Amino acid sequence: MVLGRIFPKITKFYLDGSPAEAEIAYPDKVRRVHIRLGGQEEQITAGPEGVIYITKGYPSALQIKWALKLQKKKFLPYFKFFEAASLAYPDVSARLSQQDPDFVHHSALEGSYPVRYRIVRSSRRKNTQIAFEGGLLVVHCPARLTDFEVELELQKSASKIIQFLEKMRRGAPAAEKEPAPARAASSIRLADGAEVQIIWQPGKRKSISISMPNSEQLLVKYPSRTSREKVMGWVLSQQAWIQKKRQNSLGKEDSNRVFFEKLSSEQEITLLDVKRKVRLSSVRKESGVFDDEIVLWVKDANLTRDQFLEVLVKTIKKWALTALQEEFELKLAQMGPFRYPYRKFFLTSAKTRWGSCSSRGHIRIHWNAVFVTKAEREYLYTHEAAHLTEMNHSSRFWQLVEVHCPDYKRARAMLHSRTLGFL
Ligand SMILES: [Zn+2]
């Protein structure tokens, strides 16, 4: 954390003495910018890889410091966007700084929808227009726009573009393809005002079942012989359940989003109390967790946010099995002997429990344990190991826990305040 540096710090100068590089201190980290000077119009703008263009003459270092200080807030979303993009798409910065007219750019709308596009610049153009030509998005724009600014324009119209591309993908005007059934609603409005889309799935089955794949959709499976009105009647009676489920998945999506945003800005994850940088690699053929970094092997740099998370989670889980088992067995060695033998160690992804111990000596520890502090893991291991002697939660059990983990109450409270399955 860098606090108190009000003005950007100039760190490099051009040969003629004008500032070339500066460091801007943000609450989360210091960001370095390259300064490009000169030009006709009065303008200051951020570009790829933290390039700040300051046009209009050749201002002094102090003037530049002021200009950067005043625009500091404005730059932040640009930086964040770029940091996120270059994490998910390692060569995006390189691509964005190219000016080849036939160059095909890759991007992700709203952070996850992959698109390819071409930029056509014209000095006569006053505004930007996005068209679909020959299977590719083409952005017609004024000559002065940098690739980065074009990217921002694209992101601004993201939802419209996605809608359009989806329509193209389905190959027909949306209205013709999906005649909305007049007799059964396609969405349901909950008592709290939220609207949830219904996906009807008739099939060979005897009963109706509902589930929520995400906070916006309700999947309704029902016997194909039953009418939708009837099914709907039943669905409506399940409002309370739907509302509760929706809140749950909203919470999960939220922590997912927070986690990813945090990751994008820091590009670091703490596993077993050690901070490790996340790095994408197309060279190394295997993903893995190392002392100071997490390397994710990706074949295609154009992966979506979800694909990225999938690789990340898989990599961490694979490593977590041995890492957590080693820690657990160390604790076990300190605590023994036990009444029942310990036989096997498993990872779980259970929704509500951090760990379990069966009478067969099978220990299960939630893989999310790699994210919690040492104290919390100590308690978790002690708790499960104590079950090898006391298969219950009696006062004798808690005494045993206390002997081997004196500060267990605090660790326990901390552990239970966390959300499980936040990935
Ligand atoms: Zn227990």
Residues whose N, C-alpha, C, O or C-beta is under 5 A from the ligand:
A	BS01	ZN	none
